[in-house]
Each structure stands twice: as C-alpha cells, then as structure tokens.
Amino acid sequence: MLSHQADPSTYLVAGFHALSDPLRLEIVELLRSHELCVCELCDRLQTTQSKLSFHLKTLKDAGLVRSRSSGRWIYYSLNLPQFVALEQYLADYRRFSPIIPERPAPTINPSTSPEFLNFS
C-alpha cells in the first residue's frame, strides 16, 4: 500500500491504473453493494485465487479496496474516500480546465499568403 506520506499524484496514478483493467473493474462492481470474501469473488468471477490475489493487491495498493480478516477468511470492501478523491480530481479538471473544441485548420488563401506569392 502507498505510504501516507506519498505525493497525492501517486495515489491518483495508482488509482486510475488500478481501474484500467477489466477484471479489476468487475471486482469493484461486485464490491459496490457489500464486502465479499476472496472465495466468493473467485466463484463469481470464475477465476483462480492466485489471479484474483494479484488484482486485489493492485486495488489495495491503490487504496481503492480495504481488507479485514475474520477467522481464516479475508473480506474485501471498497475504500470510498479514495474513489471520492479520484472523482474530485476529475471534477476539478473539468471545472478548471475546460475542454476546448477542436478548431479547424486555418484555410490558406493563395492570393494573400506570402508563400504562394509569385515575384517573377
């Protein structure tokens, strides 16, 4: 997991990277409503525990999920404050950096453009 002293942009990069994988997005979708143990996630995603563990570690390192142990089971749930931080970043970007529509290339009038003038 990233240290609490890490640069905030490190959390943003890790968070967006973690969300860039289709399987990790499926994990997040499953955890939206309630926490699940690894065995439940494996069953629902029809994947192996080793593959799932890799993706859960990525999500956990990005601060997007948290885990808790209960006996021999590990339960995962979403860490909503980290999602809020990612959402806030996007909202601030949209608010403070308006997306400017693409401008068409300027048209060149051969009769007035210096590179097209014929001096002969």
C-alpha positions in Angstrom: 0.0 0.0 0.0 1.2 3.5 -0.7 2.6 5.3 2.3 0.6 8.1 3.9 3.5 10.5 3.0 3.3 9.7 -0.7 2.7 12.5 -3.1 -1.1 12.8 -3.8 -0.5 12.4 -7.5 0.9 9.0 -6.7 -2.5 7.9 -5.4 -4.2 9.3 -8.5 -1.9 7.5 -10.9 -2.2 4.2 -8.9 -6.0 4.6 -8.7 -6.5 5.2 -12.4 -4.1 2.5 -13.2 -5.9 0.0 -11.0 -9.2 0.9 -12.7 -7.7 0.4 -16.1 -8.1 -3.4 -16.0 -11.4 -5.1 -16.9 -11.1 -7.7 -14.2 -10.4 -5.1 -11.6 -13.4 -3.2 -12.7 -15.5 -6.3 -12.3 -14.2 -6.7 -8.8 -15.1 -3.1 -8.0 -18.6 -3.7 -9.4 -19.1 -6.7 -7.2 -17.9 -4.8 -4.1 -20.2 -1.9 -4.7 -23.1 -3.2 -2.6 -21.2 -5.2 0.1 -18.0 -6.7 1.2 -17.1 -10.2 -0.1 -14.5 -12.8 0.8 -11.9 -14.0 -1.7 -13.7 -17.3 -2.2 -17.0 -15.5 -3.1 -15.1 -13.3 -5.5 -13.4 -16.3 -7.1 -16.7 -18.0 -7.6 -18.5 -15.0 -9.1 -15.6 -14.1 -11.4 -14.8 -17.7 -12.2 -11.1 -17.1 -11.7 -8.3 -18.6 -9.7 -7.4 -17.3 -6.3 -3.8 -16.5 -7.4 -5.0 -14.4 -10.3 -7.6 -12.7 -8.1 -5.0 -12.0 -5.3 -2.8 -10.2 -7.8 -5.6 -7.9 -8.8 -6.8 -7.4 -5.3 -3.3 -6.4 -4.3 -3.2 -3.8 -7.1 -6.6 -2.4 -5.9 -5.5 -2.4 -2.3 -2.1 -0.8 -3.1 -4.0 2.0 -4.9 -6.2 2.5 -1.8 -9.3 1.5 -3.6 -10.2 -1.5 -1.5 -9.5 -2.5 2.1 -9.4 -5.9 3.7 -10.3 -7.3 7.1 -9.7 -10.7 8.5 -12.3 -12.7 10.2 -11.0 -16.1 11.3 -9.4 -17.7 8.3 -11.3 -15.5 5.8 -10.3 -12.2 4.3 -13.1 -9.9 3.3 -12.7 -7.0 0.9 -14.7 -3.8 0.6 -14.4 -0.5 -1.3 -12.5 2.3 0.3 -14.9 5.0 -0.7 -12.8 8.0 0.3 -10.2 7.1 -2.4 -13.0 6.9 -5.0 -14.1 10.4 -3.9 -10.5 11.6 -4.3 -10.4 10.3 -7.9 -13.8 11.7 -8.6 -12.8 15.1 -7.2 -9.7 15.2 -9.4 -11.8 14.6 -12.5 -14.4 17.2 -11.3 -11.7 19.8 -10.7 -10.1 19.1 -14.1 -13.4 19.5 -15.8 -14.2 22.7 -13.9 -10.8 24.4 -14.1 -9.6 23.1 -17.5 -12.5 23.4 -19.9 -12.2 21.2 -22.9 -11.9 23.4 -25.9 -13.5 22.1 -29.0 -11.1 21.2 -31.8 -10.6 24.2 -34.1 -10.5 23.6 -37.8 -7.2 24.2 -39.6 -7.0 27.7 -41.0 -7.6 28.0 -44.7 -4.9 29.5 -46.8 -5.8 32.0 -49.5 -3.1 31.6 -52.2 -3.6 35.2 -53.4 -2.7 36.7 -50.0 -0.4 34.2 -48.4 3.3 35.1 -48.8 4.5 31.5 -49.5 2.2 31.5 -52.6 3.1 34.9 -54.0 4.9 34.8 -57.3 7.6 37.5 -57.6 8.7 36.7 -61.1 
